[in-house]
C-alpha cells in the first residue's frame, strides 16, 4: 500500500505539471536567446542546450505532451479493445472468429513496428501520432478481456441477462464487477506503453517536428557531440529519461496493486 500511495502522489504531481506546464515553466520553449550550454544555475535549473533553450522548460513541456498522449490513447485503446471483446463474446460465431483473426494479425507484428510505419507515412502531427497509438495497440486488451469475459460469462446473473436477450449495456453492467479490475489494469498498462511509444516516435523524428517532447530532448542530447564531455549528459540527457522512467515505474506500482 505504501508503494501505491507514493506512486499515486508522483502521478498526481506529473499530471499537475502536465496541466500547468505553460504557467509554471520558467521560460517559453520557443525562447532560445540564452547563452548555449550553460551549466545548472539559479536562473536555469537544468542549464541550457546547444541552441540556447532552457532545458527545464523543455522537460516540463514534455510532461504536457507525453502524459496527455499517454492518457488519451490509453482511454480510447482500452475502450476499443473492451467493446470489441464484449461484442466478440456476446455475438460469438463468425463475428468472434473474424475479430479474433484481426486481433491475431495485430499481435503477430510488434505494435511499435506498425505504429512507426503508420506514423512515418502519415502527415507529421500529434493527432496522427495519437491515431497510430490508439488504433494499433488495442489487440492485447481485446485478447485478455475476451478471455476474462468468457471465464465469467457462465455466471448465473450474466446467463439470465443473455437468456432475457438483454442489450450490450445490460450485459456490460452484469459483467462489470468481474472485469473491472482487468479493465483498470489494462488501462494502466496502455498508459505506460503509450508513453514509451510517443517518446520512441519523437526520438526517431516521427511526429510533429515543432512540439518539444521528452523524445526530442533525448534525441537532441544524443546528437550533440559533446554530450559526455564535462558532465553535460547529467543535466541534458538524464532528466527526460528519468522523468519517463519514474512515470512508467509509478504506473507499474499501480498495476501490481491491481493484480494483487
C-alpha positions in Angstrom: 0.0 0.0 0.0 2.9 2.4 0.8 4.3 1.9 -2.7 0.8 2.5 -4.2 0.3 5.7 -2.2 3.7 7.0 -3.3 3.0 6.1 -6.9 -0.3 8.0 -6.8 1.4 11.1 -5.3 4.1 11.0 -8.0 1.5 10.5 -10.8 -0.7 13.4 -9.4 2.4 15.7 -9.4 3.1 14.6 -13.0 -0.4 15.4 -14.1 -0.4 18.8 -12.3 2.9 19.5 -14.2 1.3 18.4 -17.4 -1.8 20.7 -16.9 0.1 23.8 -15.7 3.4 23.4 -17.5 2.8 26.5 -19.6 2.2 28.6 -16.5 4.9 27.2 -14.2 7.7 26.8 -16.8 10.3 29.5 -16.2 10.7 30.3 -19.9 9.0 29.7 -23.3 10.1 26.6 -25.2 10.5 28.9 -28.2 12.9 31.2 -26.5 16.5 30.3 -27.5 18.1 33.7 -26.6 20.1 32.4 -23.7 23.8 31.5 -23.8 24.4 28.0 -25.0 25.3 25.1 -22.8 25.0 26.9 -19.5 25.5 24.7 -16.5 22.7 24.4 -14.0 22.2 27.6 -12.0 19.5 29.6 -10.2 18.3 31.1 -13.5 18.5 27.9 -15.4 18.0 24.9 -13.0 18.9 22.3 -15.7 21.1 24.6 -17.7 20.6 25.3 -21.5 21.1 23.2 -24.6 23.4 23.9 -27.6 20.7 26.1 -29.2 20.1 28.2 -26.1 16.8 26.8 -24.9 16.2 26.5 -21.2 16.2 22.7 -20.6 13.9 22.7 -17.6 11.2 24.4 -19.7 11.7 21.8 -22.4 11.4 18.9 -19.9 8.3 20.5 -18.3 6.7 20.8 -21.8 7.4 17.1 -22.3 5.1 16.4 -19.3 2.2 18.0 -21.1 2.7 16.3 -24.4 3.7 12.8 -23.4 1.3 12.4 -20.5 -1.6 13.8 -22.5 -1.0 11.4 -25.3 -0.5 8.5 -22.9 -3.8 9.2 -21.1 -5.9 9.9 -24.2 -4.6 6.9 -26.2 -4.9 4.6 -23.2 -8.6 5.6 -22.7 -9.5 5.0 -26.3 -7.4 1.9 -27.0 -8.8 0.3 -23.8 -12.3 1.3 -24.8 -11.9 -0.1 -28.3 -10.4 -3.4 -27.0 -13.1 -3.7 -24.3 -16.0 -3.1 -26.6 -14.7 -5.5 -29.3 -14.1 -8.1 -26.6 -17.7 -7.7 -25.4 -19.1 -7.8 -28.9 -17.0 -10.9 -29.7 -18.1 -12.9 -26.7 -21.8 -11.9 -26.9 -22.2 -12.4 -30.6 -19.9 -15.5 -30.9 -19.8 -17.5 -34.1 -18.5 -15.8 -37.3 -18.2 -12.4 -35.6 -16.0 -13.8 -32.9 -13.8 -15.6 -35.4 -13.3 -12.5 -37.6 -12.4 -10.3 -34.6 -10.0 -12.9 -33.2 -8.3 -13.2 -36.6 -8.0 -9.5 -37.0 -6.5 -9.3 -33.5 -4.0 -12.1 -34.3 -2.7 -10.0 -37.2 -2.1 -7.1 -35.0 -0.5 -9.2 -32.3 1.8 -11.1 -34.7 3.6 -7.9 -35.7 5.1 -5.9 -32.8 2.9 -2.9 -32.1 5.8 -0.4 -32.2 6.8 -1.5 -35.7 3.2 -0.9 -37.0 3.0 2.4 -35.2 6.3 3.5 -36.6 5.4 2.5 -40.1 2.0 4.3 -40.0 3.2 7.4 -38.3 6.2 7.6 -40.7 3.9 7.8 -43.8 1.2 10.0 -42.2 1.3 13.7 -42.0 3.6 14.7 -39.1 1.3 15.8 -36.4 0.4 15.0 -32.8 -3.0 13.9 -33.9 -1.6 11.3 -36.3 0.7 10.1 -33.5 -2.3 9.7 -31.3 -4.3 7.8 -34.0 -1.4 5.5 -34.6 -1.0 4.5 -31.0 -4.8 4.1 -30.4 -5.7 2.0 -33.5 -2.7 -0.3 -33.3 -2.4 -1.0 -29.6 -5.9 -2.4 -28.7 -5.1 -6.1 -29.6 -3.8 -7.3 -26.3 -6.6 -5.5 -24.4 -9.1 -7.4 -26.6 -7.4 -10.8 -26.1 -7.1 -10.5 -22.3 -10.6 -9.1 -21.8 -12.1 -11.6 -24.2 -10.6 -14.5 -22.1 -11.8 -12.8 -18.9 -15.4 -12.4 -20.1 -15.5 -15.9 -21.4 -14.4 -17.1 -18.0 -17.2 -15.2 -16.1 -20.0 -15.3 -18.7 -21.4 -18.6 -17.3 -22.3 -16.9 -14.0 -26.0 -17.1 -13.3 -26.7 -13.3 -13.4 -25.0 -13.0 -16.8 -26.6 -16.1 -18.2 -30.0 -14.8 -17.1 -29.4 -11.4 -18.8 -28.4 -13.3 -22.0 -31.4 -15.5 -21.9 -33.6 -12.4 -21.5 -31.9 -11.0 -24.6 -30.5 -8.1 -22.7 -28.7 -5.5 -24.8 -24.9 -4.8 -24.6 -25.4 -2.2 -21.9 -27.3 -4.6 -19.6 -24.8 -7.3 -20.1 -21.9 -4.9 -19.5 -23.4 -3.9 -16.2 -23.6 -7.5 -15.1 -20.1 -8.2 -16.2 -18.5 -5.0 -14.9 -18.0 -6.2 -11.3 -16.0 -9.2 -12.5 -13.9 -7.5 -15.2 -13.4 -4.0 -13.8 -10.0 -5.0 -12.2 -8.8 -6.3 -15.6 -10.0 -3.2 -17.4 -8.3 -0.9 -15.0 -5.1 -2.9 -15.2 -5.1 -2.9 -19.0 -5.7 0.9 -18.9 -2.6 1.4 -16.7 -0.5 -0.8 -19.0 -1.8 1.1 -22.1 -0.7 4.4 -20.4 2.7 3.0 -19.8 3.1 1.7 -23.4 1.8 4.8 -25.0 4.3 7.0 -23.1 7.1 4.8 -24.4 5.7 4.7 -28.0 5.3 8.5 -28.1 8.9 9.0 -26.8 10.2 6.5 -29.4 8.4 8.2 -32.2 9.7 11.6 -31.2 13.2 10.2 -30.8 13.1 8.9 -34.4 11.8 12.3 -35.6 8.3 11.0 -36.4 5.5 13.2 -35.3 5.1 17.0 -35.1 8.6 18.5 -35.6 7.6 21.7 -33.8 6.4 20.2 -30.5 9.0 19.8 -27.8 8.8 16.3 -26.2 10.9 14.1 -24.0 11.9 12.1 -27.0 13.1 15.2 -28.9 15.1 16.4 -26.0 16.7 12.9 -25.7 17.5 12.9 -29.4 19.0 16.4 -29.3 21.2 15.3 -26.4 22.4 12.2 -28.2 23.1 14.1 -31.4 25.2 16.6 -29.5 28.8 15.5 -29.9 30.0 16.8 -26.6 27.2 15.2 -24.6 29.6 13.1 -22.5 32.1 15.9 -22.0 32.3 17.8 -18.8 29.2 16.1 -17.3 26.8 17.7 -19.8 24.8 14.5 -20.0 23.9 14.8 -16.3 21.7 17.9 -16.9 20.9 17.4 -20.6 20.3 13.7 -21.2 19.4 12.3 -17.8 16.4 14.5 -16.8 14.0 13.5 -19.7 15.0 9.8 -19.4 14.5 9.9 -15.6 11.0 11.5 -16.0 9.9 8.8 -18.4 11.3 6.0 -16.1 9.6 7.5 -13.0 6.3 7.8 -14.9 6.4 4.2 -16.1 7.6 2.8 -12.7 4.8 4.7 -10.9 2.2 3.2 -13.2 3.8 -0.3 -12.7 3.2 0.1 -8.9 -0.5 0.7 -9.6 -0.6 -2.3 -11.9 1.0 -4.7 -9.4 -1.5 -3.5 -6.8 -4.4 -4.3 -9.1 -3.0 -7.7 -9.9 -2.8 -8.5 -6.2 
